[in-house]
């Protein structure tokens, strides 16, 4: 479901992306200029509308004894991409699959492992499925941040009804 987000919604999304586990509704409320109960109601509505799809931990795979992190760039027949994605997600060690809208290199697969044996196994499975592996890059570190459009901007004043 598509819905227009106001500054309160954007502020809530920003804070949840930054640290959903350790940020209270009261802390969010103080930042977005509303009550904690409004924040709770808004979060519930954002979940029900499918805008918030879940809360996931950020894992340090190296600390979890999975020191190798590889991104495979693959080419798949466009009509079979969705089928490939389901199969790829079943491969042990695969943690992320991105299906690209257009272009020859249309599936990106992120995988972790403890040794080159794990990476070779994943590569072999991808080839056996019929995918062309265009490249495989070892990732040193991944840097992510909240989408800054969701950051509550105090310079925008908008009447937002309590809900």
HURA-V49712 format. One line per field, one symbol per residue. ss: DSSP state (H for helix, E for strand, - for the rest). phi: phi as a letter, one per 30 degrees, with the letter a starting at -180 (. if undefined). psi: psi as a letter, one per 30 degrees, with the letter a starting at -180 (. if undefined). A space follows every 50 residues. Layout:
ss: ???
phi: ???
psi: ???
//
This chain:
ss: ------HHHHHHHHHHHHH-----HHHHHHHH---HHHHHHHHHHHHH-- -----------------EEEEEEEE--HHHHHHHHHHH-----EEEEEE- ------EEEEEEE--HHHHHHHHHHHHH---EEEEEEE---------HHH -------------
phi: .cbdccddeddddeddddaddccdddddeddcibcddddddddedddddi dcclbbdcccddddibdcbbcccbcbeedcedddeeddddddjdcabccd dbjddcbcbcbbacadddddddeddedddjdcddabcdddaccbbddddd ddcddccbdcddb
psi: kklkkaeeeeeeeeeeeeieegkleeeeeeefhaleeeeeeeeeeeeefg ejflkkljkjeefghifkjkkkjlklkefgeeeeeeeeffkkfkfkkkjk ellejgkkkklllflfeeeeeeeeeeeffgkkjelkkkkekkkllkjfff kkjffjkkjjkk.
//
